[in-house]
Amino acid sequence: MATKLGKIDLAVYAEAIEEVSFSKAVEKLKDAIPAKLRILGGQNPLTLLYAPLSVGVHDLSDDDCSQQAADIRIVLTALLENIADVLKDQDQLKDAVNRFKPVRSPS
């Protein structure tokens, strides 16, 4: 998938994977998420999800927990849809190009 997203510095992702602290990993990736995976005009879904996933749910009311879970689902769904769109668009384009028959130039 990385090649379908354009030029990406994979070293940043490798560093984030090795990071023990989730907050430090998210910080390393805040600018590394490709534009095609960002949502609502360029927001990084990982940084959006970090705050609600970091809050102690035991401190929230049942209603707040339910709303937070719904909000997290919406953001994750948007991210997954963007990933699917990137993969689908490239596959559709490749299929379309492969269906072109060689055209003879007029003599």
Backbone as CSV, one residue per row, in Angstrom:
resi,resn,N_x,N_y,N_z,CA_x,CA_y,CA_z,C_x,C_y,C_z
1,MET,0.820,-1.185,0.000,0.000,0.000,0.000,0.866,1.251,0.000
2,ALA,2.035,1.189,0.608,2.881,2.372,0.708,3.185,2.962,-0.666
3,THR,3.430,2.122,-1.649,3.744,2.633,-2.980,2.531,3.309,-3.619
4,LYS,1.346,2.924,-3.247,0.135,3.529,-3.800,-0.154,4.897,-3.183
5,LEU,0.497,5.192,-2.078,0.282,6.465,-1.399,1.299,7.520,-1.802
6,GLY,2.236,7.159,-2.637,3.264,8.092,-3.039,4.530,7.891,-2.231
7,LYS,5.451,8.827,-2.382,6.733,8.719,-1.689,6.518,8.894,-0.185
8,ILE,6.953,7.899,0.584,6.773,7.899,2.027,8.102,7.533,2.676
9,ASP,8.428,8.246,3.747,9.633,7.924,4.513,9.279,6.808,5.492
10,LEU,9.565,5.579,5.098,9.214,4.433,5.929,10.040,4.358,7.206
11,ALA,11.158,5.052,7.256,11.990,5.052,8.466,11.229,5.630,9.648
12,VAL,10.401,6.630,9.400,9.601,7.238,10.477,8.645,6.202,11.057
13,TYR,8.055,5.391,10.205,7.131,4.359,10.680,7.868,3.290,11.474
14,ALA,9.061,2.938,11.016,9.865,1.951,11.736,10.230,2.474,13.123
15,GLU,10.584,3.744,13.208,10.894,4.351,14.505,9.669,4.344,15.416
16,ALA,8.521,4.664,14.868,7.294,4.700,15.666,6.941,3.313,16.194
17,ILE,7.152,2.289,15.386,6.855,0.921,15.818,7.748,0.526,16.984
18,GLU,8.983,0.967,16.949,9.934,0.624,18.007,9.705,1.440,19.284
19,GLU,8.962,2.523,19.176,8.737,3.410,20.316,7.911,2.718,21.399
20,VAL,8.354,2.816,22.632,7.645,2.192,23.761,6.436,3.033,24.166
21,SER,6.569,4.324,24.093,5.496,5.245,24.491,4.570,5.504,23.312
22,PHE,3.284,5.232,23.513,2.306,5.454,22.449,2.254,6.931,22.079
23,SER,2.311,7.818,23.068,2.232,9.250,22.774,3.424,9.697,21.930
24,LYS,4.608,9.159,22.195,5.784,9.508,21.400,5.677,8.945,19.986
25,ALA,5.104,7.755,19.852,4.916,7.160,18.523,3.947,8.005,17.694
26,VAL,2.850,8.432,18.315,1.868,9.277,17.621,2.522,10.598,17.225
27,GLU,3.326,11.150,18.105,4.019,12.410,17.816,4.947,12.250,16.607
28,LYS,5.650,11.131,16.535,6.550,10.892,15.397,5.776,10.788,14.086
29,LEU,4.564,10.274,14.154,3.775,10.040,12.944,2.855,11.199,12.577
30,LYS,2.801,12.230,13.415,1.812,13.283,13.185,1.919,13.935,11.805
31,ASP,3.126,14.061,11.287,3.296,14.659,9.961,3.572,13.626,8.878
32,ALA,3.651,12.355,9.266,4.032,11.306,8.317,2.852,10.637,7.632
33,ILE,1.658,10.880,8.098,0.476,10.254,7.487,0.248,10.889,6.113
34,PRO,0.188,10.085,5.070,-0.018,10.627,3.714,-1.330,11.400,3.592
35,ALA,-1.335,12.373,2.732,-2.513,13.226,2.533,-3.749,12.418,2.170
36,LYS,-3.572,11.339,1.412,-4.723,10.535,0.988,-5.415,9.835,2.155
37,LEU,-4.726,9.699,3.295,-5.323,9.036,4.453,-5.838,10.021,5.495
38,ARG,-5.600,11.288,5.281,-6.091,12.299,6.220,-7.580,12.514,6.001
39,ILE,-8.241,13.044,7.016,-9.684,13.241,6.930,-10.044,14.700,7.183
40,LEU,-11.189,15.083,6.708,-11.722,16.431,6.905,-10.699,17.530,6.638
41,GLY,-10.218,17.560,5.435,-9.332,18.635,5.036,-7.919,18.553,5.575
42,GLY,-7.451,17.368,5.861,-6.053,17.213,6.210,-5.740,16.851,7.648
43,GLN,-6.750,16.501,8.434,-6.471,16.135,9.820,-5.967,14.693,9.904
44,ASN,-4.979,14.495,10.746,-4.387,13.176,10.948,-5.304,12.358,11.860
45,PRO,-5.836,11.238,11.373,-6.751,10.441,12.193,-6.086,9.860,13.442
46,LEU,-4.785,9.605,13.382,-4.098,9.078,14.567,-4.059,10.098,15.698
47,THR,-3.760,11.348,15.352,-3.725,12.359,16.404,-5.128,12.667,16.903
48,LEU,-6.116,12.563,16.030,-7.502,12.761,16.472,-7.923,11.676,17.464
49,LEU,-7.498,10.453,17.210,-7.890,9.330,18.063,-7.087,9.251,19.356
50,TYR,-5.927,9.859,19.373,-5.056,9.723,20.536,-5.722,10.190,21.834
51,ALA,-6.316,11.367,21.817,-6.911,11.910,23.048,-8.031,11.023,23.597
52,PRO,-9.025,10.656,22.785,-10.091,9.827,23.356,-9.629,8.438,23.775
53,LEU,-8.585,7.925,23.137,-8.091,6.609,23.519,-7.180,6.673,24.744
54,SER,-6.725,7.864,25.077,-5.824,8.019,26.212,-6.553,8.360,27.510
55,VAL,-7.775,8.819,27.406,-8.542,9.197,28.590,-8.954,7.933,29.338
56,GLY,-8.841,7.972,30.632,-9.288,6.838,31.444,-10.800,6.725,31.382
57,VAL,-11.289,5.676,30.758,-12.736,5.539,30.594,-13.450,5.344,31.927
58,HIS,-12.711,4.969,32.952,-13.340,4.788,34.252,-13.775,6.117,34.851
59,ASP,-13.205,7.217,34.365,-13.551,8.536,34.872,-14.740,9.143,34.139
60,LEU,-15.214,8.486,33.096,-16.306,9.033,32.292,-17.635,8.388,32.668
61,SER,-18.708,9.134,32.427,-20.045,8.577,32.652,-20.340,7.552,31.564
62,ASP,-21.371,6.755,31.776,-21.759,5.761,30.765,-22.117,6.439,29.448
63,ASP,-22.831,7.558,29.534,-23.215,8.280,28.316,-21.983,8.807,27.583
64,ASP,-21.029,9.350,28.348,-19.807,9.863,27.725,-18.988,8.739,27.094
65,CYS,-18.927,7.593,27.760,-18.207,6.437,27.205,-18.854,5.969,25.911
66,SER,-20.175,5.928,25.893,-20.893,5.506,24.688,-20.651,6.481,23.547
67,GLN,-20.702,7.769,23.847,-20.469,8.774,22.805,-19.038,8.700,22.297
68,GLN,-18.090,8.516,23.210,-16.682,8.425,22.814,-16.449,7.203,21.929
69,ALA,-17.063,6.087,22.280,-16.925,4.877,21.463,-17.501,5.111,20.064
70,ALA,-18.630,5.780,19.981,-19.246,6.076,18.686,-18.350,7.004,17.868
71,ASP,-17.779,8.011,18.511,-16.902,8.946,17.811,-15.643,8.246,17.303
72,ILE,-15.073,7.377,18.115,-13.885,6.623,17.706,-14.210,5.746,16.506
73,ARG,-15.364,5.105,16.544,-15.778,4.265,15.420,-15.897,5.086,14.138
74,ILE,-16.453,6.282,14.226,-16.624,7.134,13.051,-15.274,7.514,12.448
75,VAL,-14.328,7.916,13.299,-12.998,8.317,12.803,-12.260,7.112,12.215
76,LEU,-12.315,5.969,12.887,-11.658,4.769,12.360,-12.276,4.337,11.031
77,THR,-13.587,4.445,10.937,-14.265,4.098,9.691,-13.807,5.009,8.558
78,ALA,-13.680,6.303,8.835,-13.211,7.248,7.814,-11.797,6.897,7.365
79,LEU,-10.934,6.558,8.309,-9.555,6.169,7.968,-9.554,4.916,7.101
80,LEU,-10.316,3.918,7.490,-10.365,2.668,6.724,-10.963,2.880,5.339
81,GLU,-11.948,3.763,5.237,-12.524,4.070,3.926,-11.492,4.758,3.037
82,ASN,-10.681,5.649,3.616,-9.631,6.305,2.834,-8.604,5.291,2.345
83,ILE,-8.240,4.349,3.209,-7.294,3.300,2.808,-7.902,2.467,1.680
84,ALA,-9.162,2.089,1.828,-9.832,1.289,0.789,-9.916,2.061,-0.526
85,ASP,-10.193,3.375,-0.450,-10.272,4.191,-1.664,-8.929,4.244,-2.382
86,VAL,-7.853,4.403,-1.625,-6.521,4.444,-2.230,-6.243,3.138,-2.952
87,LEU,-6.535,2.034,-2.299,-6.279,0.727,-2.906,-7.186,0.493,-4.104
88,LYS,-8.458,0.842,-3.982,-9.417,0.616,-5.056,-9.093,1.477,-6.267
89,ASP,-8.824,2.761,-6.035,-8.546,3.660,-7.149,-7.385,3.153,-7.984
90,GLN,-6.325,2.721,-7.350,-5.166,2.237,-8.080,-5.492,0.940,-8.823
91,ASP,-6.246,0.051,-8.188,-6.617,-1.200,-8.839,-7.524,-0.932,-10.038
92,GLN,-8.477,-0.013,-9.894,-9.364,0.313,-11.004,-8.582,0.933,-12.155
93,LEU,-7.651,1.831,-11.830,-6.839,2.455,-12.867,-5.990,1.423,-13.588
94,LYS,-5.386,0.532,-12.827,-4.551,-0.513,-13.434,-5.390,-1.395,-14.351
95,ASP,-6.576,-1.776,-13.903,-7.461,-2.599,-14.728,-7.843,-1.866,-16.014
96,ALA,-8.162,-0.576,-15.902,-8.548,0.202,-17.078,-7.403,0.274,-18.080
97,VAL,-6.217,0.541,-17.598,-5.047,0.636,-18.486,-4.768,-0.716,-19.125
98,ASN,-4.892,-1.782,-18.370,-4.632,-3.117,-18.915,-5.649,-3.529,-19.975
99,ARG,-6.843,-2.933,-19.945,-7.860,-3.267,-20.938,-7.634,-2.532,-22.265
100,PHE,-6.808,-1.509,-22.270,-6.518,-0.812,-23.518,-5.804,-1.764,-24.463
101,LYS,-6.264,-1.794,-25.685,-5.623,-2.614,-26.694,-4.606,-1.736,-27.426
102,PRO,-3.531,-2.335,-27.842,-2.557,-1.523,-28.599,-3.243,-0.913,-29.823
103,VAL,-3.004,0.342,-30.040,-3.607,1.064,-31.157,-2.536,1.268,-32.228
104,ARG,-2.926,0.915,-33.441,-1.980,1.127,-34.549,-2.051,2.574,-34.970
105,SER,-0.894,3.116,-35.218,-0.885,4.500,-35.713,-1.285,4.480,-37.192
106,PRO,-2.017,5.518,-37.617,-2.442,5.569,-39.022,-1.228,5.633,-39.947
107,SER,-1.334,4.918,-41.047,-0.204,4.881,-42.005,-0.290,6.010,-42.974
